[in-house]
Amino acid sequence: MDDSAVLVDGPWTHRFVSANGTRFHVVEAGTGPLVLFLHGFPEAWFAWERQLAAVADAGFRAVAVDLRGYGASDKPPRGYDGYTMAGDAAGLIRALGERRAVLVGAGYGGMVAWSTACFHPKLVRRLVVLSAAHPLRLRAGLLADPRGQLAASLPMLRFQVPRMEHALTRDDAAAIGAYLRKWVGPSWRDTADFADYEARCREAFRIQQTAFCALEAYRWAVRSVLRLQGYRYVKQMQQPIISPTLQLHGSADTAILPRTALGSGRWVLADYEWRLLDGVGHFPHREAADLVTGEILRWAKE
């Protein structure tokens, strides 16, 4: 599978931007203040296609990016640590010619968004996080809730196995489809829209080197626990978030449990709002697209 799998036509423009030493594929629509969207695992930029046009029509410059290692962006063998990926988001804001942005992240992209707001606070005007606990809250949940969050995070532990990427891409990435079905809310799982989205994610994940790069981020998260780099990351993440933060979370999320994400406001010094979305799983930007779009616009306009 090649990069053309994610070069989907629509009311947006595809282009490439160099930032933080890496070439990123970005998709943008509209003009105005920048809203930068970061997708999660195992997605690509098209995770946000339902939001792009609506946010652009509301008077914003909406930009969705393929994260490092995903889609049509570069896939270097290194750079999947929290510092570098936060630097990617910060570099993209500057490379797009902006001084500040509303940063929106879901899943692993939400973890990157938390880190970016902490490490580069002047660049993040407002923050919207979906389906992602603050990294320190997730760390605490893994240690304190072995039957809950630790059990829910077993896939992340399996990702540490060498050559696991080959198992994920076998049979047209059937394992990726299984993860998606496990993590979505029950009301969306049996729809034609979900079947189409699953097929697109499986196709994008089969682009050469994507599986390896995607797992490297999770491998760093575990390996760094016993390393000096991880200790420094934890110390830096203890700095309070000074960007007004909206946190949206599905009540049926089985990947990051609601009770784990709920305590994330502890690290936010600015205005903070939590909203639990009833019956929604790990992908609220797809499962409840209109609701999420409305919340993003409400937060961006305040």
N, C-alpha and C positions, 0 to 999 in steps of 0.2 A: 504494500500500500504506500502511495506517495502523498506529498503535501496537498495535492489537489482535492483530497477528501474533505478538507476544511475550507476550501476557497469557494464558499457558497454565495451565489448572487442574491441580492436583495437591495433594500433601500439604504445602502451603506457603501462605504468605500474601503477596499483592502489596500494596505500598503505596509512597508517595512520600515522600522525605526531602530536605530542603533542606540543602545543605552547600557551603561555599566559594563561595557566591553562585549556585549552580546547583541545580535540582531533579532528583533522581536517582530512578529506578525501582529498588526493591530487592525481593527475594524472600527470605523468611526462614522458618525452621522451627526448632523446638526452643527450649530455654532452657538457660542456662549460660554459660561463657566464650565470647566471640565468636570465630568463625572467619569472616573476610571473604574472599570469592572474587572475583578480577578476571579477566575473560575476555580473549581475544586477538582478533586479526583473522583472519577476517571473521566473528566469532561474536557472541553476545549472552549474557545471563545464563544461558540454558538450556544453555550449554556445561557447567555444573556440576550439572545436575539429577540425575545419577547419584550425586553426592556429597552433595547436600543432606540427603536423608532419612537416609542412613546416619550422617552426622556428627551430625545432630540426635538420632538414636536413641542415640548414644554419650554423650550428656550435654552437648552443646555447642549454642550458638546459631549456626546456620549461616545466613549471609546472602550471597547472590549479587547483584551489582549490574550494571546496564547502565552501562558507562562513559560519560562525557561524549560526546555525539554518536551514541550507539548506542541501539537498541531504543526504549523508551518514555521514556528520560531526555531532558533538554533538549539542544538542538543549537545552542548559540551559535556565532557565526562565528569566535570566537577562544578561546584558552585551551588549545591542544593542545600546549603546550610541556611539558618535563619537570617544571618547577617547579610549574605549575598542576595537572597531573594527579596529582602526588604529594600536593599540597595537597588534591585531591579525596578521595583515599583517607584522608588524615589527618582531614579534616573529617567524613567519613562515620563514622569510628570514634567521634568525639565526638558527632555528631548522633544516633547510635544509642544514646547514653547510656552508652558504655563508656570506660574509661580506657586500655585496652590491648587488642590483638587478635592472634590468629594470622593472619598475612596470607598468602594463597595466590594466586599469579598465574601465568598461562600465556601464552606468546607475548608479544604487546605488553603484556598485563596483567602479565607477569613483569618486563618492563622498568620498568613503573610501580611494581611491588612493590620492586624493587631501589632505585629512587630514594626511595620512601617510607621504607624502612628506613634509608637514609643521611641524609635530611633531617629525619626525625621519629623518631629512634631510641627515644624513651621510649614511643611508641605501639605499637611492634611487639614483642610478646612473643617470638614465634618466626616464622620466615619459611620458606615453601615455594615454590620457583620451579620451573616446568616449562617446558622448551623455550625458555629465554631465557638468553643469556649476560649477564653483568654488562655494563652499557653501555660501560665502558672496555675490557673484553675484546673486545666486538664491534667497537669502533672499531679496536683493534689488529689484529683478524683481517681487517677490510676492507682495511687498508693492507698487511699482511704476507702475505696469502694471496690474491692476485688470481685464481688459477685455482680456488680453493676457495670461501671465504666471499664474496668480491666477486662471483664468478659466480653464487652462490646468491642473492645479494641484488639481482639485476637488477630484479625486480619493484619493489623500493623505489625504485630509480632511475627506473623508468618512471612511478612515481606522481608524479614532479615535473612531468610534462607537464601544461600547463593543460587543464582540462576532461576530464582522464582519467576523472573520476568518471562521465561519460556513457558511456564505453566499458565500464566495469565493470557498469553497470546495464542495458545493452542486451540484448535477447533474454532477458528475465526473469533478468538477472544471470548469464548463461551463463559469463562470465569468472570469476566467483567460484567456480562449480562446478569450473572448470578448475584454479584455484589449489588448491582443496581436494584434488582428485584427485592433483595433483602432489606435495603435501606429506604426504599420509597414508602410513602403512606399507602394504606390499603385501597383508598378510593381512586388512586391514580394507576395502580399496578396493572389492572386489567383493561386499560383503555388503549385505543389505537394510537393515541398520541404518545403514550409511554413506549409502545412497541417500536414506533418510529425513532424515538429518542435513543432507546437502547441500541438499535442498529447503528445509528450515527456515532454513538460513543464507542461502540466496539470497533467500528471502521477506523475512527480517529486514533484509537489506542494501538492499532496494528501498523501505524506509520513507523518506519524503521527507527529504532533506538528510543521510541517514546516510553515503552514499558520500563526499560532500564532506568531512564532518567526519572520517571515518576516515582519509582521505588527508592531511588537514591535519597530523595527528600525524607522519606520515612526512616530509612536506614540511618541517616545523620541524626534524626531526632532521638533514636535509641542509643546509637554509639556515643553521642555527645554527653550522655548522662554521666559517664565515668571519666570524662576528659575535661581539661582546663577550659577549652573553648565553650563547652556546655555550661560550665560553672559561670563563666563570664556572661554568657547569654542570659542565664537566670538572673544574675545580679542586675544587668541592664534592664531586663523586663520588669523589674520591681519599680522602675520609675513610673509615676502616674501618667495616664493618658490625659492630655489637655485638650483633645479634640472632642466636641460634643458627639456622643455615641448613641446610635440606635442599634439594639440587638434583637433580631428576629429569630425565633426558633420553633421548629415543628414539635408538637406534642407527641407525635408518633416517630420521632427520630430515634433510630436504634443504633446509629453509629456514634453520635455524641449525645448522650442522654440529657434531657432537659435539666435534670437536677445538677448535672455537672456544669452546664453552661450558665445556669442561673446566678452563680456566685461571681461572675466576671466583672460586675459593676464595682466590685471592691477596688479595682485598679484604675477606675475612671474618676478623675478629679473634676472634669467638666460635667455639663448636663448629660444625663444618662437616662435612657428609656429602654425598658424590656417589654417585649410582646411575645406571648406564646400563641402560636397558630394552631388551632384545634384540628386534629386529624391529619396534619401535614407531616411528611417524613423529612428526609435529609436534604431534599432538593426543592425548597419552597419557591425559588425563582422559576421553577417549571411547574410545580404542582399547584401553586396558587399565584400564577404570574401577575394577574391584574391587581390583586391585593398587595403583593410585594412592590410592584411598580408604583402604586399609589403611596405606599409608605416611604419609598426612596424619594419620590418627588416632594412629599410633605417635609421630610427631613432636610433635603437639599435646599428648599426655599426658605426655611426658617433662618 
